[in-house]
Amino acid sequence: MKLYDYKFMEVAKPLIEHEEFQKMKYIKHHNNSVYDHVLSVAYQSYLISYKLGFDWQSTIRGALLHDFFLYRFERYFGIKLFIDIYKHVKNHPIVALENAEKYFVLNEVEKDIIKKHMFPCRIPKYKESWVVSFVDKYLAIYEYGKNFTKFVINKYKESYNIIEDTNIN
């Protein structure tokens, strides 16, 4: 596990150790698990919020729970893919908030972070929500980029092996 600072872990630990939160380790998100993704979003958002004097405790908690939807998002090719993506983008913050409220007591900032992190679908009300939304977007693009790079490299290797094999014969 990546090392985080004491202040971050003091706020994050009760959520991270929760049995339901642990389920996110087994749900894929871009290139990693949802668990890894929300930890990264929470830590980067915390660093920004702390430096700017924002409510960094609520930022950590809201960011950790922003993708607490606890279901596996299946992707299908064709027109169904776009419909499924739209439904997931629109609905997963609501499902995440419902799940979070089942297991944790949340303040208004944390609820706003969870429900409105998919800007521009919903407009954040608090500055902490904006931070988490932008960090989430940045890391999602980074994760997609890593996935795409890995895909291209694997395709290149496959092509290279095919060319190499034809040269041997």
C-alpha positions as CSV (number, residue, x, y, z in Angstrom):
1,M,0.0,0.0,0.0
2,K,1.1,3.5,-0.8
3,L,2.2,5.6,2.2
4,Y,0.0,8.5,3.2
5,D,0.6,11.1,5.8
6,Y,-0.7,10.9,9.3
7,K,-3.5,13.6,9.0
8,F,-4.9,11.9,5.9
9,M,-4.9,8.4,7.5
10,E,-6.4,9.7,10.7
11,V,-9.5,10.7,8.7
12,A,-9.4,8.0,6.1
13,K,-8.7,4.9,8.2
14,P,-12.2,4.4,9.7
15,L,-13.7,4.4,6.2
16,I,-10.9,2.4,4.5
17,E,-11.1,-0.4,7.2
18,H,-14.9,-0.7,6.8
19,E,-16.1,-4.0,5.5
20,E,-18.3,-2.5,2.7
21,F,-15.5,-0.1,1.6
22,Q,-13.1,-3.1,1.3
23,K,-15.5,-4.5,-1.5
24,M,-14.2,-1.7,-3.8
25,K,-10.9,-3.6,-4.1
26,Y,-12.7,-6.1,-6.3
27,I,-14.4,-3.7,-8.6
28,K,-12.4,-2.6,-11.7
29,H,-12.1,1.1,-12.5
30,H,-10.2,2.2,-15.6
31,N,-6.8,0.6,-15.0
32,N,-7.1,-0.3,-11.3
33,S,-9.7,-1.0,-8.7
34,V,-12.3,1.5,-7.5
35,Y,-10.5,1.2,-4.1
36,D,-7.2,2.4,-5.6
37,H,-8.9,5.1,-7.6
38,V,-10.8,6.6,-4.7
39,L,-7.6,6.5,-2.5
40,S,-5.7,8.5,-5.2
41,V,-8.5,11.0,-5.6
42,A,-8.9,11.4,-1.9
43,Y,-5.2,11.9,-1.3
44,Q,-4.6,14.4,-4.1
45,S,-7.8,16.3,-3.2
46,Y,-6.7,16.4,0.4
47,L,-3.3,17.9,-0.5
48,I,-5.0,20.6,-2.5
49,S,-7.7,21.3,0.0
50,Y,-5.2,21.4,2.9
51,K,-2.9,23.9,1.1
52,L,-5.9,26.1,0.2
53,G,-7.3,26.1,3.8
54,F,-10.5,24.2,2.7
55,D,-12.4,21.6,4.8
56,W,-9.8,18.9,4.1
57,Q,-11.5,16.3,6.5
58,S,-14.7,16.5,4.5
59,T,-12.7,16.5,1.3
60,I,-11.1,13.2,2.3
61,R,-14.3,11.5,3.3
62,G,-16.3,12.7,0.3
63,A,-13.6,11.7,-2.1
64,L,-13.2,8.3,-0.6
65,L,-16.9,7.7,-1.0
66,H,-17.5,9.4,-4.4
67,D,-17.5,6.1,-6.2
68,F,-19.0,3.9,-3.5
69,F,-21.5,2.4,-5.9
70,L,-20.5,-1.2,-5.2
71,Y,-21.4,-2.7,-8.5
72,R,-19.4,-3.8,-11.5
73,F,-20.0,-1.6,-14.5
74,E,-20.3,-3.9,-17.5
75,R,-19.3,-2.5,-21.0
76,Y,-20.9,-3.8,-24.2
77,F,-20.0,-2.7,-27.7
78,G,-22.3,-0.9,-30.1
79,I,-25.0,1.6,-29.3
80,K,-25.7,-0.1,-25.9
81,L,-22.2,1.0,-24.8
82,F,-23.2,4.7,-25.0
83,I,-26.5,4.1,-23.3
84,D,-24.8,2.2,-20.5
85,I,-22.1,4.8,-20.0
86,Y,-24.7,7.6,-19.9
87,K,-26.8,5.7,-17.3
88,H,-23.6,5.0,-15.2
89,V,-22.4,8.6,-15.3
90,K,-25.9,9.8,-14.3
91,N,-26.8,7.2,-11.7
92,H,-23.6,6.1,-9.9
93,P,-23.3,9.2,-7.8
94,I,-26.8,8.7,-6.5
95,V,-26.2,5.0,-5.8
96,A,-22.8,6.0,-4.1
97,L,-24.5,8.5,-1.9
98,E,-27.3,6.1,-0.9
99,N,-24.7,3.5,0.0
100,A,-22.5,6.0,1.9
101,E,-25.5,7.1,3.9
102,K,-26.3,3.5,4.9
103,Y,-22.9,3.0,6.5
104,F,-21.6,6.4,7.5
105,V,-22.8,9.7,8.9
106,L,-22.2,12.4,6.3
107,N,-22.2,16.2,6.5
108,E,-23.5,18.4,3.7
109,V,-20.1,19.0,2.1
110,E,-19.4,15.2,1.9
111,K,-22.9,14.6,0.4
112,D,-22.3,17.3,-2.2
113,I,-18.9,15.8,-3.1
114,I,-20.4,12.4,-3.7
115,K,-23.5,13.5,-5.5
116,K,-21.9,16.1,-7.7
117,H,-18.5,14.8,-8.6
118,M,-19.7,14.1,-12.2
119,F,-19.6,17.7,-13.3
120,P,-21.1,18.9,-15.7
121,C,-24.0,16.5,-15.0
122,R,-24.5,18.2,-11.7
123,I,-23.0,21.5,-10.5
124,P,-21.0,21.3,-7.2
125,K,-22.1,23.7,-4.5
126,Y,-18.9,23.7,-2.3
127,K,-15.3,24.5,-3.2
128,E,-14.3,21.0,-1.8
129,S,-16.7,19.4,-4.3
130,W,-15.0,21.3,-7.1
131,V,-11.6,20.1,-6.0
132,V,-12.7,16.5,-5.9
133,S,-14.5,16.7,-9.2
134,F,-11.5,18.2,-11.0
135,V,-9.0,15.7,-9.4
136,D,-11.3,12.9,-10.3
137,K,-11.4,14.1,-13.9
138,Y,-7.6,14.5,-14.0
139,L,-6.9,11.0,-12.6
140,A,-9.5,9.4,-14.9
141,I,-7.8,10.9,-17.9
142,Y,-4.5,9.7,-16.6
143,E,-5.8,6.2,-15.9
144,Y,-7.4,6.1,-19.4
145,G,-4.1,7.2,-20.9
146,K,-2.2,4.5,-19.1
147,N,-4.8,2.0,-20.3
148,F,-4.5,3.2,-23.9
149,T,-0.7,3.2,-23.8
150,K,-0.7,-0.4,-22.5
151,F,-3.1,-1.3,-25.3
152,V,-1.0,0.3,-28.0
153,I,2.2,-1.3,-26.6
154,N,0.5,-4.8,-26.5
155,K,-0.8,-4.3,-30.1
156,Y,2.7,-3.3,-31.2
157,K,4.3,-6.3,-29.5
158,E,1.7,-8.6,-31.2
159,S,2.5,-7.1,-34.6
160,Y,6.2,-7.3,-33.9
161,N,5.9,-11.0,-32.9
162,I,3.9,-11.7,-36.1
163,I,6.5,-10.0,-38.3
164,E,9.3,-11.7,-36.4
165,D,7.7,-15.1,-36.8
166,T,7.2,-14.6,-40.6
167,N,10.9,-13.7,-41.0
168,I,12.0,-16.9,-39.3
169,N,10.1,-19.1,-41.8
